Amino acid sequence: MSIIGYARVSTADQTPDLQIDALKSAGAHRVFIETASGAKTDRPQLAAALDYLRPGDTLTVWKLDRLARSIRQLIITIDRLERLGCGFRSLTEAIDTTTPTGKLVFHIFGALTEFERSIIRERTIAGLAAAKARGRRGGRPRVMSENMIIAAGAMIRDGSMTIKEIADQLGVSDGTLYKYIPHPRESTES
């Protein structure tokens, strides 16, 4: 049963020394150090720390936000640790999933997060229904009006301009034109 530390700073001009000292004082015999934004999902040192862990080990961080930027991301990581048979400890917040109290606190976090997601989902659905009842449609506004689509069709049938030239003439990208008229040359050959 080993304590494995994980320290993270967001930029190269920041120093992880405070975190490393705290982790070593807590008994970490190995500390994985990362320089990456917490929002990044690709964190090689975190992956290496997780691969290094063995059942019974405890991944320890100085502060929760060093491991994850969102509760959801944190819960996913802690669930992974649990499946590996490993514990988790945050020194600053005094969370330790190797103890019954620590597990309870962490599961309360998880339940609150799920509750918050459910409320947001309900509000979103209610807001969309209210907007629909008032005649509003969701989504992005259309880039090309019906008149623009008709004009594009006429220019395509004329055949004197390339698709790119037609798109430029209408003030849209050729990709947008293809979105509204998926196969422009085929649709005019019949």
C-alpha positions as CSV (number, residue, x, y, z in Angstrom):
1,M,0.0,0.0,0.0
2,S,1.7,3.1,-1.3
3,I,0.8,6.8,-1.4
4,I,1.3,8.1,-5.0
5,G,1.2,11.8,-5.5
6,Y,0.0,13.9,-8.4
7,A,0.9,17.5,-8.7
8,R,-0.3,19.8,-11.5
9,V,0.5,23.4,-12.5
10,S,-1.3,25.1,-15.4
11,T,1.7,26.9,-17.0
12,A,5.5,26.4,-17.2
13,D,6.1,29.6,-15.2
14,Q,4.3,28.2,-12.2
15,T,6.1,26.0,-9.7
16,P,4.7,22.8,-8.2
17,D,7.1,23.0,-5.2
18,L,4.4,23.7,-2.6
19,Q,2.4,20.7,-3.8
20,I,5.4,18.4,-4.0
21,D,6.4,19.3,-0.4
22,A,2.9,18.7,0.9
23,L,2.6,15.4,-0.9
24,K,6.0,14.2,0.4
25,S,5.1,15.2,3.9
26,A,2.0,13.1,3.5
27,G,4.1,10.1,2.7
28,A,4.1,10.0,-1.1
29,H,7.1,8.0,-2.2
30,R,6.5,8.9,-5.9
31,V,5.1,12.1,-7.3
32,F,3.9,12.6,-10.9
33,I,4.2,16.2,-12.0
34,E,2.2,17.7,-14.8
35,T,2.3,21.1,-16.5
36,A,-1.1,21.3,-18.2
37,S,-4.4,23.1,-17.9
38,G,-6.9,21.3,-15.8
39,A,-9.4,21.6,-18.6
40,K,-7.2,19.4,-20.8
41,T,-8.4,15.8,-20.9
42,D,-5.0,14.6,-22.3
43,R,-2.7,14.6,-19.3
44,P,0.1,12.1,-19.8
45,Q,1.4,12.3,-16.2
46,L,-2.0,11.7,-14.7
47,A,-2.3,8.7,-17.1
48,A,1.1,7.5,-15.9
49,A,0.1,7.9,-12.3
50,L,-3.1,5.9,-12.8
51,D,-1.1,3.2,-14.6
52,Y,1.5,3.1,-11.8
53,L,-1.1,2.5,-9.1
54,R,-1.6,-1.0,-7.7
55,P,-4.6,-2.3,-5.6
56,G,-4.4,-0.8,-2.2
57,D,-2.5,2.3,-3.3
58,T,-3.8,5.8,-2.7
59,L,-3.6,8.6,-5.2
60,T,-3.0,11.8,-3.3
61,V,-3.3,15.4,-4.5
62,W,-2.7,18.7,-2.7
63,K,-6.1,20.1,-3.7
64,L,-9.1,18.7,-5.6
65,D,-8.7,21.2,-8.5
66,R,-5.3,19.8,-9.2
67,L,-6.9,16.5,-10.3
68,A,-10.0,17.8,-12.1
69,R,-11.7,21.0,-13.1
70,S,-15.2,19.8,-12.8
71,I,-17.1,17.6,-10.3
72,R,-18.1,15.3,-13.2
73,Q,-14.4,14.8,-14.2
74,L,-13.5,14.2,-10.6
75,I,-16.2,11.6,-10.1
76,I,-15.1,9.8,-13.2
77,T,-11.5,9.6,-12.0
78,I,-12.5,8.5,-8.5
79,D,-14.7,5.8,-9.9
80,R,-11.8,4.6,-12.0
81,L,-9.6,4.5,-8.9
82,E,-12.3,2.6,-7.0
83,R,-12.5,0.0,-9.8
84,L,-8.7,-0.4,-9.6
85,G,-9.0,-1.0,-5.9
86,C,-7.2,2.2,-5.0
87,G,-8.1,5.1,-2.7
88,F,-8.0,8.8,-3.2
89,R,-7.0,11.6,-0.9
90,S,-7.0,15.4,-1.1
91,L,-4.9,17.0,1.5
92,T,-6.4,20.5,1.5
93,E,-10.1,19.4,1.5
94,A,-9.3,16.5,3.9
95,I,-11.1,13.9,1.7
96,D,-9.9,10.4,2.0
97,T,-11.9,7.6,0.3
98,T,-9.9,5.0,2.1
99,T,-12.0,5.8,5.2
100,P,-15.8,5.3,5.6
101,T,-16.3,9.0,6.3
102,G,-14.3,10.0,3.3
103,K,-16.3,7.6,1.0
104,L,-19.5,9.1,2.4
105,V,-18.4,12.7,1.8
106,F,-17.3,11.8,-1.8
107,H,-20.6,10.0,-2.5
108,I,-22.5,13.0,-1.2
109,F,-20.6,15.2,-3.7
110,G,-21.6,12.7,-6.5
111,A,-25.2,12.8,-5.4
112,L,-25.3,16.6,-5.3
113,T,-23.7,16.7,-8.8
114,E,-26.3,14.3,-10.2
115,F,-29.1,16.3,-8.6
116,E,-27.7,19.5,-10.1
117,R,-27.6,17.9,-13.6
118,S,-31.2,16.8,-13.2
119,I,-32.3,20.3,-12.3
120,I,-30.4,21.8,-15.2
121,R,-32.0,19.2,-17.5
122,E,-35.5,20.0,-16.2
123,R,-35.0,23.7,-16.6
124,T,-33.7,23.3,-20.1
125,I,-36.7,21.2,-21.1
126,A,-39.1,23.6,-19.5
127,G,-37.4,26.6,-21.2
128,L,-37.5,24.9,-24.6
129,A,-41.2,24.0,-24.2
130,A,-42.1,27.6,-23.1
131,A,-40.2,29.0,-26.1
132,K,-41.9,26.6,-28.4
133,A,-45.3,27.5,-27.0
134,R,-44.5,31.2,-27.8
135,G,-43.6,30.2,-31.4
136,R,-39.8,30.3,-31.1
137,R,-37.8,27.6,-32.7
138,G,-34.5,26.5,-31.3
139,G,-31.2,26.2,-33.1
140,R,-29.1,28.5,-35.2
141,P,-30.8,30.9,-37.6
142,R,-30.7,29.8,-41.2
143,V,-27.8,31.3,-43.2
144,M,-29.6,31.0,-46.5
145,S,-33.1,32.3,-47.0
146,E,-35.5,30.6,-49.5
147,N,-34.8,33.4,-52.0
148,M,-31.1,32.7,-51.8
149,I,-31.7,29.0,-52.3
150,I,-33.8,29.7,-55.4
151,A,-31.2,32.1,-56.7
152,A,-28.4,29.5,-56.1
153,G,-30.5,26.9,-58.0
154,A,-30.9,29.2,-60.9
155,M,-27.2,30.0,-61.1
156,I,-26.3,26.3,-60.8
157,R,-28.8,25.4,-63.7
158,D,-27.2,28.2,-65.8
159,G,-23.9,26.4,-65.5
160,S,-21.7,29.4,-66.2
161,M,-20.3,29.7,-62.7
162,T,-18.5,27.3,-60.4
163,I,-20.0,26.3,-57.1
164,K,-17.3,28.4,-55.4
165,E,-18.2,31.5,-57.5
166,I,-21.9,31.0,-56.7
167,A,-21.2,30.8,-53.0
168,D,-19.1,33.9,-53.2
169,Q,-21.8,35.7,-55.1
170,L,-24.3,34.8,-52.4
171,G,-21.9,35.7,-49.6
172,V,-21.7,32.2,-48.1
173,S,-19.1,29.5,-48.0
174,D,-19.2,26.7,-50.5
175,G,-19.7,24.4,-47.6
176,T,-22.9,26.3,-46.6
177,L,-24.1,26.1,-50.2
178,Y,-23.6,22.3,-50.1
179,K,-25.5,22.1,-46.9
180,Y,-28.6,23.7,-48.5
181,I,-28.1,22.0,-51.9
182,P,-26.3,18.8,-51.1
183,H,-25.5,17.7,-54.7
184,P,-25.9,21.0,-56.6
185,R,-24.8,19.7,-60.1
186,E,-26.7,16.4,-59.8
187,S,-30.0,18.2,-58.7
188,T,-30.0,20.2,-62.0
189,E,-29.3,17.4,-64.4
190,S,-32.8,15.9,-64.4
